Amino acid sequence: MPDATRILGIDPGLQLTGYGVVVLDEGPGLAEPRLVEGGVIRLKPKTSVEHRLVELHRELLELIDEHQPNVLAIEKLYAHYKHPRTAIVMAHARGVILLAAKLRAVEIAHLPSTEVKKAVTGHGHASKQQVQRAVQSQYRLAEPPTPFDVADAIAIATCHARRMAVERL
């Protein structure tokens, strides 16, 4: 059994894809995850969707190769009736992300956004700013992670790490 589980959280997008890497130490008791890195993959909005998908795929494979995660955690796809196009665009990015994870034989975990928000803020319908401040506080960061995509990705990884810690008990 490994000494720790490395979780890569992803907040997908076709302009900004946030990522967060946390480590959950193995052992007795309920461990809290440790933040390794958070960042963002920036894609050029003026390029074609196809070009951005190729770039996202390449960048994500590099990220997986660098951090060697055991699990990639990503929010479940949802659609809001006021913004149906958003779900379609996000589905493109999610597909590329899932493909990259499978190509590197990384386990995938799908999490509902309300579960992620509740895990880090205590409220399933928290705002982006509340998630950002909660991540800053929980990891004792000098500044809130920006842009929001980074905080969201760290929150996704944190939520899955806590889910894993509870399952181990």
NUDO-179268 format. One line per 8 residues: number of its first residue (from 1); for each residue y, x, z of N, C-alpha, C. Coordinates in pm, 1 decimal. Each point is the difference from the previous one (the first is absolute). Layout:
NUM = Y X Z Y X Z Y X Z  ...
REM end
This chain:
1 = -117.8 84.7 0.0 117.8 -84.7 0.0 124.2 89.3 0.0  102.6 -33.6 -82.7 120.0 83.5 -4.5 77.9 -9.6 131.2  86.5 101.4 23.9 83.2 1.8 120.2 112.5 -102.4 -7.0  37.3 -41.0 -120.8 109.8 -93.5 -18.1 -17.5 -73.8 -131.9  61.5 -117.2 -6.3 3.4 -77.9 -122.8 142.0 3.9 -52.9  12.1 32.1 -126.4 130.6 10.6 -65.2 20.2 -125.4 -85.5  112.4 -69.0 23.7 28.0 -125.6 -68.0 128.6 13.8 -80.2  -9.0 -34.5 -128.0 114.5 0.4 -89.5 43.9 -144.5 -20.0
9 = 117.3 -33.9 49.9 56.2 -133.6 -18.9 89.9 1.3 -121.9  -10.2 -104.9 -80.9 77.7 -8.5 -123.3 74.2 -132.3 -6.0  129.5 7.9 -31.1 82.5 -117.5 -29.0 33.7 7.7 -148.9  -73.6 -76.5 -83.8 11.0 17.6 -144.6 129.2 -52.7 -60.1  41.8 67.0 -106.4 115.0 -43.5 -76.8 4.6 75.1 -130.8  76.1 -52.8 -95.2 12.3 67.2 -129.2 129.7 79.5 -12.2  80.7 -1.0 106.0 114.2 90.3 7.0 -17.6 95.3 117.5  -35.0 -57.6 115.8 -26.5 79.2 119.2 -134.7 -41.1 57.5
17 = -86.7 95.8 21.4 -126.6 -23.0 68.8 3.3 84.7 126.5  4.2 -68.7 112.7 2.2 71.6 126.5 -139.5 42.5 41.0  -8.1 111.9 73.3 -128.7 41.9 54.3 19.2 53.1 141.1  -104.9 -14.6 78.0 -1.5 52.4 135.2 -140.1 47.4 32.9  -10.2 116.1 58.8 -129.7 56.1 37.8 -3.8 9.1 151.8  -101.4 -62.3 59.5 -20.4 9.7 144.7 -141.8 49.0 26.2  -17.1 59.0 116.8 -130.6 49.9 42.3 -37.6 -72.2 127.8  -123.0 -47.1 3.7 -54.7 -64.0 118.9 -109.9 89.9 53.5
25 = 23.7 58.3 116.9 -98.0 89.3 60.8 -122.2 -77.9 46.5  -115.7 60.0 -13.9 -125.2 -59.9 45.9 -15.6 29.2 148.2  -85.7 -75.0 64.5 -27.3 25.3 141.1 5.8 -127.1 80.7  -26.1 12.0 129.3 -1.7 -118.4 85.8 140.8 -55.0 22.6  5.1 -128.4 27.6 128.8 -63.1 30.8 73.3 -45.6 -124.3  113.2 -61.7 22.2 81.3 -55.2 -107.3 107.2 102.1 -37.7  -20.2 69.6 -110.0 93.3 103.5 -44.2 112.7 -62.2 -82.6  117.4 58.1 10.6 113.0 -39.9 -83.5 4.9 95.0 -119.4
33 = 32.5 -51.5 -117.6 9.2 87.4 -117.1 117.4 96.9 10.3  -14.1 112.5 -67.4 106.3 100.1 -9.0 51.8 2.7 -143.7  130.9 4.1 -15.4 61.3 4.5 -132.4 -5.1 141.9 -54.4  -51.2 13.2 -122.0 -5.5 129.5 -67.0 116.4 14.0 -96.8  20.6 -105.2 -80.4 104.0 7.7 -102.9 31.9 -139.1 -51.3  122.4 -17.8 -38.1 43.3 -121.5 -67.7 90.1 39.4 -114.3  -5.2 -76.6 -106.4 83.8 34.0 -114.9 -1.7 -110.4 -102.8  54.0 31.9 -114.0 9.8 -99.2 -106.1 -25.0 65.8 -135.4
41 = -69.8 -71.8 -84.5 -16.7 39.7 -139.9 107.4 -76.2 -76.8  92.0 73.3 -62.5 109.7 -62.0 -74.5 -33.3 0.1 -148.4  0.9 -118.8 -57.2 -27.3 -16.0 -142.0 128.8 -37.0 -71.9  15.8 46.1 -121.3 124.6 -22.3 -74.9 4.0 -143.6 -52.5  94.5 -80.6 50.2 3.7 -141.9 -38.0 29.8 -24.7 -146.9  59.5 96.9 -69.0 34.4 -20.9 -141.1 -115.5 30.8 -94.4  -110.4 54.1 53.4 -115.4 26.5 -85.2 -87.5 -124.5 -6.5  -88.7 -3.9 -96.1 -86.5 -117.0 -18.2 -94.2 -16.9 118.9
49 = -46.2 -121.6 20.2 -96.5 -28.1 106.6 -122.3 88.2 -17.8  -45.6 14.1 -124.1 -118.7 80.5 -27.0 19.8 144.9 44.1  117.7 54.2 -30.9 29.5 138.5 38.7 4.2 13.2 152.7  62.2 -96.8 67.5 7.6 5.0 145.9 -138.8 -10.5 62.9  -88.7 -80.1 -59.0 -135.8 -12.3 53.3 -75.5 132.2 -12.3  16.4 67.3 -112.5 -64.0 130.7 -18.4 54.3 99.2 102.5  131.2 1.0 18.7 62.0 90.8 96.5 -44.5 -31.7 142.8  -5.5 -129.2 34.5 -46.2 -40.7 133.0 -143.0 47.6 22.3
57 = -84.6 -16.3 -98.9 -139.5 42.6 9.6 -9.2 150.6 24.4  74.1 77.2 -78.1 -2.7 145.5 14.2 49.8 42.8 138.2  112.2 -56.2 43.0 57.6 35.5 130.9 -94.6 -39.0 113.6  -62.6 -114.4 -11.6 -89.6 -46.3 105.5 -125.3 87.3 9.2  -55.5 39.4 -114.1 -115.0 90.6 2.9 36.9 131.7 69.1  120.6 51.6 -28.0 45.1 122.9 65.9 12.3 -20.2 151.1  52.7 -115.7 39.5 15.9 -32.0 142.3 -136.4 -8.8 69.0  -94.9 -64.6 -63.6 -135.4 -11.7 55.1 -64.7 137.6 9.7
65 = 14.9 80.4 -105.0 -57.8 134.1 1.8 61.3 86.4 110.4  129.7 -15.4 23.3 67.7 79.7 102.8 -41.1 -41.8 141.2  -5.2 -130.7 26.2 -22.3 -47.5 137.0 -145.0 -35.3 32.3  -84.2 -14.0 -99.9 -142.3 -28.2 19.6 -24.5 -116.6 97.5  57.5 -118.4 -27.6 -20.8 -112.6 92.2 -143.2 -51.8 -4.5  -44.4 -53.0 113.6 -128.6 -69.4 5.2 16.0 -143.1 -48.9  119.5 -55.1 22.9 28.4 -140.0 -32.6 138.4 -10.4 -61.5  11.4 -85.1 -101.6 130.0 -37.8 -53.5 23.9 -144.4 42.0
73 = 106.9 -24.4 73.1 33.3 -134.6 46.9 117.2 -52.5 -82.5  -12.1 -124.3 -44.5 101.0 -60.5 -86.3 12.7 -147.1 34.9  121.2 -52.5 -11.4 19.6 -142.3 26.8 -68.7 -84.4 -105.2  -51.2 -114.5 44.6 -57.0 -96.3 -93.6 110.9 -53.4 -90.2  -37.4 -35.1 -119.8 96.1 -56.0 -93.9 30.0 -143.7 38.5  124.7 -34.8 -1.6 39.4 -138.1 26.8 108.3 -37.7 -100.3  14.5 -128.3 -22.2 101.6 -48.6 -93.4 87.6 -102.1 70.8  127.9 12.1 -21.7 95.1 -96.4 53.6 43.9 -87.9 -116.5
81 = 1.5 -130.1 22.4 29.9 -92.3 -109.5 138.3 23.2 -60.7  92.9 57.2 75.2 133.3 26.9 -53.1 4.4 126.2 -86.7  -100.0 88.5 17.6 -0.2 128.1 -71.8 -138.9 30.8 -57.2  -51.5 -82.6 -92.0 -135.8 24.3 -51.2 -12.4 129.8 -79.1  107.6 43.7 -63.5 -3.7 122.8 -78.9 -27.4 120.8 88.7  47.9 -1.6 122.8 -21.7 110.5 93.3 -148.7 24.5 21.5  -77.3 -106.9 16.0 -144.5 14.9 21.2 -66.8 62.4 -122.0  45.0 -37.1 -117.6 -58.7 55.4 -122.7 30.0 149.0 -10.2
89 = 125.1 36.6 25.0 38.9 141.0 -5.3 -75.4 80.0 106.0  -9.2 -54.2 120.8 -70.1 69.7 107.8 -148.8 15.4 -32.1  -56.0 -97.1 -69.2 -142.1 8.3 -36.0 -25.5 120.0 -91.0  93.4 31.4 -89.6 -14.9 118.9 -84.8 -8.7 126.0 85.9  94.6 13.5 91.5 2.5 118.2 86.3 -124.0 6.1 89.1  -37.7 -113.3 58.6 -118.9 -2.4 87.0 -125.1 41.7 -76.8  -12.3 -46.3 -123.2 -116.8 35.1 -80.5 -12.0 150.1 -19.4  109.5 64.7 -30.3 0.8 144.9 -18.7 -34.0 71.1 131.1
97 = 53.3 -50.6 110.0 -25.6 59.9 131.0 -147.6 -13.3 37.5  -55.9 -117.5 -20.6 -142.2 -21.6 30.4 -88.6 87.4 -88.5  36.7 15.1 -126.1 -75.1 86.0 -91.6 1.5 145.1 49.1  118.0 48.9 38.5 10.1 138.8 47.9 -87.9 21.3 123.2  2.8 -95.3 92.0 -82.3 12.9 121.1 -148.0 3.4 -35.8  -41.8 -87.8 -87.6 -142.4 -4.8 -38.6 -40.7 125.9 -75.6  88.3 54.0 -84.3 -32.1 123.1 -72.0 -22.4 117.0 95.4  62.9 -4.1 116.9 -16.0 105.4 100.7 -95.5 -42.1 111.4
105 = -71.0 -110.9 -20.5 -100.0 -50.5 95.5 58.9 -23.7 138.9  122.4 -51.8 3.6 66.8 -31.6 125.5 -22.5 -148.0 30.2  -41.7 -28.4 122.0 -18.3 -138.3 43.9 134.5 -72.1 -6.5  -2.2 -129.3 -30.2 123.0 -78.2 -11.9 -1.9 -112.6 102.1  113.3 -18.3 68.0 16.4 -110.1 95.1 119.7 -83.2 -44.2  -19.4 -131.0 -8.3 105.8 -93.4 -40.0 47.3 -73.7 124.7  130.6 4.6 26.6 54.5 -61.7 121.2 106.1 -104.2 -34.8  -2.4 -114.6 67.8 107.3 -98.0 -19.4 131.6 52.8 57.7
113 = 110.0 -27.5 -67.0 129.5 50.9 46.0 35.3 -51.4 138.8  -39.7 -122.0 32.3 31.1 -53.0 133.4 -73.9 77.1 109.5  -121.2 44.0 -29.6 -75.4 79.8 98.1 66.3 135.7 21.7  47.1 60.1 -108.6 66.9 129.8 8.8 126.3 -12.1 84.9  82.2 -99.6 -30.4 125.2 -18.4 74.3 -26.1 -28.7 146.8  -100.5 -82.2 27.1 -31.5 -32.9 139.1 -50.2 123.4 75.2  -78.4 84.1 -67.9 -55.1 119.6 64.8 108.0 97.7 43.8  108.5 9.4 -77.2 102.4 99.3 35.0 121.4 -58.8 71.7
121 = 28.8 -129.5 -21.4 119.0 -58.8 62.5 -33.0 -106.8 103.7  -122.2 -53.5 -6.3 -36.1 -110.1 88.0 29.7 -135.5 -60.5  58.3 -2.0 -121.0 36.2 -125.3 -66.9 -43.4 7.2 -146.2  -80.7 -96.1 -42.7 -55.3 0.5 -134.4 97.4 -25.5 -112.9  119.9 -43.1 33.2 101.3 -25.3 -103.6 124.7 85.3 24.3  -21.8 120.4 48.7 110.1 92.4 29.0 71.8 39.4 -128.7  125.8 36.8 14.8 79.5 44.3 -114.8 -34.2 145.6 -34.3  46.5 43.1 -115.8 -18.2 139.7 -40.7 65.3 94.2 102.3
129 = 117.5 -38.5 50.4 69.6 83.1 97.4 -77.7 8.8 130.7  -61.4 -110.2 42.1 -78.8 1.9 123.3 -121.4 91.5 -14.9  -65.8 -4.2 -114.5 -114.3 88.6 -24.9 47.6 145.2 1.9  110.3 24.5 -65.0 56.2 134.7 -6.3 28.9 54.2 140.9  65.2 -80.3 84.2 33.5 44.0 136.2 -125.6 15.8 86.6  -98.1 -88.4 -20.5 -124.4 9.8 77.5 -74.4 128.8 -33.6  -7.9 33.9 -127.8 -66.2 124.9 -41.7 75.7 119.9 57.2  132.0 -3.6 -6.8 80.5 108.3 56.6 -30.8 17.8 148.0
137 = -3.8 -109.7 72.7 -24.0 4.7 144.4 -141.2 47.7 32.6  -100.1 -56.1 -69.4 -138.9 32.3 31.7 -34.4 145.5 -27.5  64.7 58.3 -99.9 -29.1 139.9 -32.1 110.4 94.6 47.5  93.6 -53.6 78.3 108.8 79.6 57.8 73.2 82.3 -106.0  38.2 -67.2 -107.3 71.2 64.9 -109.5 150.1 -0.8 29.7  68.9 104.1 -39.8 144.0 9.4 23.2 76.1 -108.0 -77.0  -48.3 -34.1 -118.3 63.9 -100.3 -85.5 -106.6 -99.4 -47.6  41.7 -121.4 -34.0 -96.7 -94.1 -57.4 -48.2 51.8 -135.8
145 = -127.3 -18.5 -30.9 -48.3 42.7 -131.8 68.1 -81.7 -109.9  52.4 69.7 -99.4 64.9 -66.6 -113.0 -53.0 57.0 -128.7  -0.5 -79.0 -103.6 32.7 -141.9 -6.1 -104.4 -85.1 73.4  20.3 -131.0 -1.7 -90.6 -92.1 69.2 -145.3 20.1 -41.6  -22.1 39.8 -124.7 -135.6 17.7 -51.9 -79.0 102.3 81.5  67.9 102.6 49.3 -65.9 102.5 81.0 -40.3 -58.9 134.7  91.6 -71.3 64.4 -30.7 -62.8 128.6 -114.5 -99.7 -15.4  2.6 -77.8 -108.4 -106.7 -97.8 -23.7 -135.0 69.2 -17.6
153 = -2.5 110.1 -73.9 -125.3 72.4 -23.1 -53.9 60.3 129.6  88.8 55.0 81.9 -41.8 54.8 129.3 -54.4 -112.4 88.0  66.9 -115.6 -4.5 -46.0 -116.1 78.0 -138.4 -45.6 -46.4  -24.2 1.9 -130.3 -130.4 -39.8 -54.4 -108.2 95.6 50.6  25.8 129.7 -8.2 -97.2 99.2 47.1 -22.5 -13.5 150.7  106.7 -22.3 74.6 -8.1 -15.4 145.6 -82.9 -122.5 37.0  25.4 -110.1 -67.2 -74.3 -123.5 26.4 -149.0 21.3 -22.4  -35.1 64.0 -110.8 -142.8 20.7 -26.7 -61.4 97.3 100.7
161 = 74.3 101.3 39.0 -51.0 94.4 100.3 -28.5 -72.0 131.4  90.0 -87.9 40.0 -21.3 -75.2 124.5 -118.1 -94.7 -12.9  -14.6 -59.7 -115.8 -115.1 -87.7 -25.3 -129.2 80.4 15.7  -2.0 121.2 -55.4 -118.0 86.3 10.5 -26.5 40.4 144.9  106.2 31.6 73.9 -15.6 41.7 139.6 -61.9 -111.1 83.6  42.3 -122.6 -22.9 -54.2 -114.4 73.4 -146.6 -22.3 -38.0  -32.4 14.0 -127.6 -138.4 -19.6 -44.9 -94.5 102.9 62.0  52.0 119.2 31.9 -83.2 105.1 59.6 -37.9 -30.8 143.9
169 = 80.0 -81.8 67.0 -24.0 -27.4 142.7 -129.3 -74.0 24.5
REM end
